[in-house]
Structures are given as structure tokens and as C-alpha cells.
Amino acid sequence: MNRTIRSVLCCLGIAAALLPPLASRAQDVASKELRLNMAQCIETALENNSIILQRKLNVDIADANLDAARNAFLPTVSSSWSTSRNISGPREGSFVDPATGLLTTSLGESRVSGSQRVSANFGMTVFNMGNIITVSARKKGLKASEMILEEGRQQVVSQVKQAYLSFLQAQKLMEVQQEQVRVSEESLRRNQTLYEIGSASIAAVYSARSTLENARVDLITRENNVEVFRYNLAFAMGLGTDVRVAPTAEEFTTAPEAFEAPAMPFSYEEALDRALRGSPDILSDKYSLLQTKDNLRATQYNIRFPTVGMSASYGWNIGTDENFRGLEDLFMKNYSYSVGMSVSLPLFQRMSTENSVKRQKLQYLQNMEVLDQTKRQKALDIKRRFLNLELYRRSIEANKAAVQASNETFKLQQERYNLGAATFLVLQQAQADLFRARSNLVQAIYNYYIELARLEQDIGGQVATGASE
């Protein structure tokens, strides 16, 4: 599936590049239209959404930090080579000439000296309790980053579902409005015909025309809403505005009048317990709290426990007046070895260590409060979701009854109007009530599924209602 979508996007880009300069905008838009169902939209978003890409990089950074903490246990090995050459200029001297017995002054010769040195050094921390705890802290930081990534995935899935459902909702509302425009056009034609034969007043014609134009204004608004939600969906999928997404409503084929809201498979208490145990945002806060706790322990251990280290070095040097006869010279003359072990314990470091401990304690208390607040917010959000789902479920049932009643009322008033027992205004009001009830039913149905998508994000998993519309 991933290859299919990427291939389609690639083909769209190639097709756009090959279009002739004089191609119409309609042809260009049609060439970039993707017809996808909800699962395909989610799959595309998981590959392209910027939230996921950024959080994947955060996971890689946390993994690199863990490697750095582990590498603190490895030794350090270094080698060096150096050469030097010193030249001292001649110095003035004096001596007694044996031939003449006189004190003679003369200028000496320059002096040249130098050496070459080869050395190797080895160092290793044998024991540092702080480094051990730091590794544990970095592991928890990595787990926190992974949970934040999973939270981002679920956030993107929820956003795509909501955008997809909002688009379908806008599309269904537009279809209802198109039906209202069509009925209003028929009503205007009928009243014009009746007016021409003297069976209707001019006021009825004007009223029908006014109703039609108002319906057309509402249709323009709903057509614009469809395009807005279309590009909202493309943005949630990580695509640009040059790609038109046309969702397929394969999952939603039942007529609104026959829709039955699925029952929730668990109670509020069960949903909250599931969220507190497995929701990624809760788990990320827990791991962040544990990481802060380990950081505090590492700082404290650096004060209470000594650091033990060992080192070894080898050096060899040769002067300019000596000859190098082979590798055996490195171990037979002019060499030096040293092996050492050190134990250090900080006694006073200008209060920096104490300040670090204080800062870590405050960070730990802050993260503890963040976790408690996240739990409280989670409980409130899930309670709202359950209340809203119950609201929409009852609204669906009420609106279904309203649609049925409005439909019967409209038929009755239409018969009465045909028989001359009802005014045209009464018939128009019945028609407006019917289409309003249909719009309210469509809104309630899709609001129910949008709220269900939000609940899935809150509890950290899909809600298996077993319903398919």
C-alpha cells in the first residue's frame, strides 16, 4: 500500500511536469486528485506528517544520548609523536695564546641539539556510580521519546480521522442543500405556471423565488466548506495544496434515517483505567519523571561515592646524536613506563554540586505535578467524550424522529396546498423544517464519529464498537 501511494504521488508530479503550458486549470487539478479511503489517508499521513518526522528525530537524539552515556565506561587511548631541533648561536670566549702569552678573544661554534619522542597513553574510569545511574536515566529518556512518538502517531491518526469525517459531513450537508435547491427550483417553476394560468398570486411567485435564492446562498457556503475541509485533510496527511484529496465514503453507506449509533464496549471507568495504564502521553510523563529521579540520584551519588580511575603511559625518546637501529630500541633504551590509579571524592566545589541537587529535586517535583495534571486532564477529557457521545446518540434518535415527522408534515401540507386548503407560506415552512431536520441529522451522525475519534486518541487505542455505517 505504501508503495502504491508513493507511486501515485510520484506519477502525479511527473504528469504535472509534462503538462503543456496552455493546459487549463481544471485539467491540472484533475490530474492531481487522489481518491482515498480513510485507511489510505491515515497510511499516507503516517509517512508524511511533520509531527511524526520531528518526533522520530527526537527518538534518534535520545538514542544517541544513551550511547554517549554507555561510552563513558570505555577507555581512552591516545598516541603522540613529536620532534624538536634546537640551535644555539656561537658564544664569545677568551684564552691565553701559548705562542705569544697574550689573552686572545675568539668566537665559538653554534651548538645543535634535538630529540624525537613517541608516547602512548591509556586511561579508564574503573568505578563511577553517577555514570551507572546516568545510563538508567538515558534509557528512561529514550522510552519517554518513544512514547511521545507514539502519542504523535495517535494524534495524527485522530486528526486525519476527524478531517476525513468533517469532509464527509460537509459533503453530505452540501448534498442536502443541493436537494433543497432542486426542490425550490421545482416549486418556483410550479408557482410561475400557476400564476400564468391565474391559479396563484404573484406573492407566491416572489416567495418561491426568495426561498430559492436563499437556498442558493446557503449552497455556496456549503460548497466552500467542502473545499476548506478538503485541504484541511490534505494538510493533516502532510500533503500540499496542489493535491486534491477526494475521500471515498465506502465505510459510510447506510442512509442517515436508518443509522443506529453503536453502543460503547466499555464504561467511563474502564476507559479511564485503560488510558491511565496505556495512554502514550501518560507513559511519556511517567518515564520523564523516572528520568528526572535517576538524574537526581546520579548527582547525589557523585557526592557520596568516590570515582576510581586508572591510567598507563609509555614514552620513548632519542636525541639527534643517537641513531635509531630498529623497533627493538623502543624497548631497550630511552623508554619510560608509568601505571597509576586515582581515587577522588569531591569535598567542596563552590556549592555547584549542592545547587545541582537542588535543581534536580525541583525538576523532579515539577515533573510529578505535570504527571498529576495530565491524569486529571485525561479524566476530564474522557468524561467530556462520554457526555458528548451520549448527547450525539440521543440527538441522532431525536433528529431521526424529527426527519420522519417533518417528512410526513411536508407531504401533508403539500396535499393540502394542492387542494387549496393551505397557503404557500405554510408549505414553504414545512419544506424548510424538513431540510433543517435532515441537516441536523447528518451533523449529529458525523459529530458522533468525530467525537469517537477523539476518544480513541484520549484512551490511546481504537474503540472497537463493531459498527459500520
Order of alpha helices (4+ residues) and beta strands (2+ residues): alpha-alpha-beta-alpha-alpha-beta-beta-beta-beta-alpha-alpha-beta-alpha-alpha-beta-beta-alpha-alpha
